[in-house]
C-alpha cells in the first residue's frame, strides 16, 4: 500500500498544483512510443495539443475517469519505475469513448532478467467506498479467462521492439502462453483517487494528517482483502486522497480544453 498526496499551500489543499502536474503527464500518457522518441523542443507544443485531443473531447467531463488514469500512470512511472507497453490512445474507439480495458498497461524490470506486467485499475470518485467497490467489480471482471485472452490479443502486437526484454513481454502476451504464467508475472495496481476526510479537515502535512490518511488507506485495503482478490493475484493499492474531487476535475478540464483550442 502507498499513498500520495498533493500537499497543501497557504493552508489549502493544492488542487491547482495537482491539475498542473497531471497536464504535464499527458504527453507520456497519450502518445505512442515513436511519437515520444520524435518529441523535442521544436514540436513540444504540437505534441501537447495532440495528447490533449486524445485524452478526451467532451463537454460532459464530470463523470469521466481520465484524471485517475493519468494519476496512476504518473505514480507508477515516477515511484515504481514502470514503462508503458501500450499508449492509452490504443484503447480508444474512433469516437473517443471509454472502452472496457485495463486503465494502465506497463512493465517493470526486476533485476537484470525478470519482468513484471503491471495491469492497473484507476478509480476517480467522490466517495472512496464507492470507488473501491467499483474497483473490485472491475478487477473481478478483468481476471476472467475470456477477458485476459482478449487483452493478450490486443496488447501483444503493440509491444514495441525498442523496449528492454520486448521478446519476453511478447511471449507472456502470446496466445500460446498459459494465463497462469501471465498471472504469476503480473502485478495489479489499484489507484483510488477520492475525497478524503483527512485532507478536507487539515491545512498542512503533519503526523495527525498522515495518521488520518493511513487509516483511510487501511480501510480500503481491508475491503480488497475481504473480496478475496488478494489471494488470487498480486494487488498493490495506491491511494490519492483528494480535498475536492469536483474542483480537481474542473481544474483539469479547464487546462485540457485550453490546449484543445484550434
C-alpha positions as CSV (number, residue, x, y, z in Angstrom):
1,X,0.0,0.0,0.0
2,X,1.2,3.5,-0.8
3,X,-0.5,6.9,-0.5
4,X,0.4,10.1,-2.4
5,X,-1.0,13.5,-1.5
6,X,-0.7,16.7,-3.5
7,X,0.0,18.5,-0.2
8,X,-1.0,22.0,1.0
9,X,-0.1,25.5,0.1
10,X,-1.2,28.7,2.0
11,X,-3.4,26.4,4.2
12,X,-5.3,25.0,1.2
13,X,-5.1,21.6,-0.5
14,X,-3.0,22.0,-3.7
15,X,-5.8,21.4,-6.2
16,X,-4.3,23.7,-8.9
17,X,-0.8,22.3,-8.5
18,X,-2.1,18.7,-8.9
19,X,-4.1,19.7,-12.0
20,X,-0.9,21.3,-13.5
21,X,1.1,18.2,-12.7
22,X,-1.5,15.9,-14.4
23,X,-1.4,18.0,-17.5
24,X,2.4,17.7,-17.6
25,X,2.0,13.9,-17.8
26,X,-0.5,13.8,-20.7
27,X,2.2,13.5,-23.4
28,X,3.8,10.5,-21.8
29,X,0.3,9.1,-21.1
30,X,-1.3,9.5,-24.5
31,X,1.4,9.4,-27.2
32,X,2.8,6.3,-28.9
33,X,6.5,5.4,-28.4
34,X,7.6,6.6,-31.8
35,X,5.9,9.9,-31.2
36,X,7.6,10.3,-27.9
37,X,11.0,9.5,-29.5
38,X,10.5,12.3,-32.0
39,X,9.4,14.9,-29.4
40,X,11.9,17.7,-28.9
41,X,11.9,21.5,-28.3
42,X,10.7,22.2,-31.8
43,X,7.4,20.3,-31.5
44,X,6.6,20.0,-27.8
45,X,3.5,22.3,-28.1
46,X,2.2,20.3,-31.0
47,X,2.7,17.1,-29.1
48,X,0.9,18.6,-26.1
49,X,-2.1,19.5,-28.2
50,X,-2.1,16.1,-29.8
51,X,-2.1,14.4,-26.4
52,X,-4.9,16.7,-25.2
53,X,-7.1,15.7,-28.0
54,X,-6.6,12.0,-27.2
55,X,-7.3,12.2,-23.5
56,X,-10.9,13.1,-24.3
57,X,-13.0,15.6,-26.3
58,X,-16.3,16.0,-24.4
59,X,-18.2,18.8,-22.7
60,X,-19.5,16.2,-20.2
61,X,-16.4,15.7,-18.2
62,X,-17.9,15.3,-14.8
63,X,-18.2,11.5,-14.9
64,X,-15.0,10.7,-16.8
65,X,-12.2,8.9,-15.2
66,X,-9.1,10.0,-17.1
67,X,-7.8,12.1,-14.2
68,X,-7.5,8.8,-12.2
69,X,-5.8,7.1,-15.1
70,X,-3.3,9.8,-15.6
71,X,-2.6,9.8,-11.9
72,X,-2.0,6.1,-11.9
73,X,0.3,6.4,-14.9
74,X,2.3,9.2,-13.2
75,X,2.6,7.4,-9.9
76,X,3.7,4.1,-11.4
77,X,6.2,5.8,-13.7
78,X,7.7,8.0,-11.0
79,X,7.7,5.8,-7.9
80,X,7.9,2.3,-9.3
81,X,9.9,2.9,-12.5
82,X,7.5,1.2,-14.8
83,X,7.4,1.7,-18.6
84,X,4.2,1.8,-20.7
85,X,3.7,-1.1,-23.1
86,X,0.8,0.4,-25.0
87,X,-0.2,4.1,-25.2
88,X,-3.6,4.8,-23.9
89,X,-4.6,6.0,-27.3
90,X,-4.7,2.4,-28.5
91,X,-7.6,1.7,-26.1
92,X,-9.9,4.3,-27.6
93,X,-12.7,3.8,-30.1
94,X,-12.9,6.1,-33.1
95,X,-15.5,8.2,-31.2
96,X,-13.1,8.8,-28.3
97,X,-15.5,6.9,-25.9
98,X,-14.1,4.9,-23.0
99,X,-13.8,1.2,-23.6
100,X,-13.5,-1.8,-21.2
101,X,-9.8,-2.5,-20.7
102,X,-7.1,-2.1,-18.2
103,X,-6.5,1.5,-17.3
104,X,-2.8,1.0,-17.2
105,X,-0.5,-1.4,-19.0
106,X,3.1,-1.1,-18.0
107,X,6.2,-3.3,-17.5
108,X,8.6,-3.1,-14.5
109,X,12.0,-4.6,-14.7
110,X,13.1,-6.6,-11.6
111,X,16.9,-7.2,-11.6
112,X,18.6,-8.0,-14.9
113,X,16.3,-10.5,-16.4
114,X,12.9,-10.6,-14.6
115,X,9.9,-8.6,-15.6
116,X,6.5,-7.8,-14.1
117,X,3.5,-6.8,-16.1
118,X,1.6,-4.0,-14.4
119,X,-2.1,-4.2,-15.3
120,X,-3.9,-1.4,-13.5
121,X,-7.3,-0.1,-12.5
122,X,-7.9,3.6,-11.6
123,X,-11.0,4.9,-9.9
124,X,-11.7,8.7,-9.6
125,X,-14.7,9.1,-7.3
126,X,-16.1,11.5,-4.7
127,X,-16.8,8.6,-2.3
128,X,-13.8,6.3,-1.6
129,X,-16.1,3.4,-0.6
130,X,-17.9,3.6,-3.9
131,X,-14.5,3.8,-5.6
132,X,-13.2,0.6,-4.0
133,X,-16.4,-1.2,-4.7
134,X,-16.2,-0.3,-8.3
135,X,-12.6,-1.3,-8.5
136,X,-13.3,-4.7,-7.0
137,X,-16.0,-5.3,-9.6
138,X,-13.7,-4.2,-12.4
139,X,-10.8,-6.4,-11.3
140,X,-13.0,-9.4,-10.8
141,X,-14.3,-9.0,-14.4
142,X,-10.8,-8.3,-15.8
143,X,-9.1,-11.5,-14.4
144,X,-11.5,-13.9,-16.1
145,X,-10.1,-16.2,-18.8
146,X,-12.1,-14.6,-21.6
147,X,-11.1,-11.0,-20.8
148,X,-7.4,-11.8,-20.3
149,X,-7.2,-13.8,-23.6
150,X,-8.8,-10.8,-25.4
151,X,-6.3,-8.5,-23.7
152,X,-3.4,-10.6,-24.8
153,X,-4.6,-10.5,-28.4
154,X,-4.9,-6.7,-28.2
155,X,-1.7,-6.0,-26.4
156,X,0.7,-8.5,-27.9
157,X,1.1,-6.7,-31.3
158,X,1.5,-3.3,-29.5
159,X,4.7,-4.2,-27.6
160,X,7.5,-2.0,-29.1
161,X,10.6,-3.8,-30.1
162,X,12.7,-1.0,-28.7
163,X,12.0,-1.6,-25.0
164,X,14.1,-3.9,-23.0
165,X,13.1,-7.6,-23.0
166,X,10.4,-7.0,-25.6
167,X,10.6,-10.6,-26.7
168,X,9.9,-11.8,-23.2
169,X,6.9,-9.5,-22.9
170,X,5.6,-10.6,-26.2
171,X,5.9,-14.2,-25.1
172,X,3.9,-13.6,-22.0
173,X,1.2,-12.0,-24.1
174,X,1.1,-14.6,-26.8
175,X,-1.9,-16.9,-27.3
176,X,0.3,-20.0,-26.6
177,X,1.4,-18.9,-23.1
178,X,-0.8,-20.1,-20.3
179,X,-2.8,-17.5,-18.4
180,X,-1.3,-18.9,-15.2
181,X,2.1,-17.7,-16.3
182,X,0.7,-14.3,-17.1
183,X,-0.9,-14.0,-13.6
184,X,2.3,-15.2,-12.0
185,X,4.3,-12.4,-13.7
186,X,1.6,-9.7,-13.2
187,X,1.0,-7.0,-10.6
188,X,-2.4,-5.3,-10.4
189,X,-2.0,-1.8,-9.1
190,X,-5.3,-0.3,-8.0
191,X,-5.4,3.5,-7.7
192,X,-8.2,5.1,-5.7
193,X,-8.4,8.9,-6.0
194,X,-11.3,10.1,-3.9
195,X,-12.3,12.7,-1.4
196,X,-10.6,12.2,1.9
197,X,-11.9,13.3,5.3
198,X,-8.3,13.8,6.5
199,X,-7.4,16.1,3.5
200,X,-10.6,18.1,3.8
201,X,-10.1,18.7,7.6
202,X,-6.4,19.7,7.5
203,X,-4.4,22.6,6.2
204,X,-0.8,21.2,6.4
205,X,1.1,18.0,6.3
206,X,1.7,16.7,9.9
207,X,1.6,13.4,11.9
208,X,-2.1,13.8,12.6
209,X,-2.9,14.2,8.9
210,X,-0.7,11.2,7.9
211,X,-2.4,9.0,10.5
212,X,-5.8,10.0,9.1
213,X,-4.8,9.2,5.5
214,X,-3.3,5.9,6.7
215,X,-6.5,4.9,8.4
216,X,-8.5,5.6,5.2
217,X,-6.0,3.6,3.2
218,X,-6.1,0.7,5.6
219,X,-9.9,0.6,5.4
220,X,-9.7,0.4,1.6
221,X,-7.1,-2.4,1.8
222,X,-9.5,-4.2,4.2
223,X,-12.2,-4.2,1.6
224,X,-9.8,-5.5,-1.0
225,X,-8.8,-8.4,1.3
226,X,-12.4,-9.1,2.1
227,X,-13.2,-9.5,-1.6
228,X,-10.8,-12.5,-1.8
229,X,-8.8,-10.9,-4.7
230,X,-5.6,-10.6,-2.7
231,X,-5.4,-14.4,-2.5
232,X,-5.7,-14.7,-6.3
233,X,-3.5,-12.0,-7.7
234,X,-0.7,-9.6,-6.6
235,X,-2.5,-6.4,-5.8
236,X,-0.9,-3.0,-5.0
237,X,-3.2,-0.3,-3.5
238,X,-2.3,3.3,-4.4
239,X,-4.4,5.9,-2.6
240,X,-4.5,9.5,-3.7
241,X,-6.5,11.5,-1.0
242,X,-8.3,14.4,-2.5
243,X,-9.5,17.6,-0.9
244,X,-12.2,18.1,-3.5
245,X,-12.7,15.7,-6.4
246,X,-15.1,18.1,-8.3
247,X,-12.7,21.0,-8.0
248,X,-9.8,18.9,-9.4
249,X,-11.9,17.6,-12.2
250,X,-12.9,21.2,-13.2
251,X,-9.3,22.5,-12.9
252,X,-8.0,19.6,-15.1
253,X,-10.8,20.0,-17.7
254,X,-10.1,23.8,-18.0
255,X,-6.5,23.2,-18.7
256,X,-7.2,20.4,-21.2
257,X,-9.8,22.5,-23.1
258,X,-7.3,25.3,-23.3
259,X,-4.9,23.0,-25.2
260,X,-7.7,21.8,-27.5
261,X,-8.4,25.3,-28.9
262,X,-7.6,25.3,-32.6
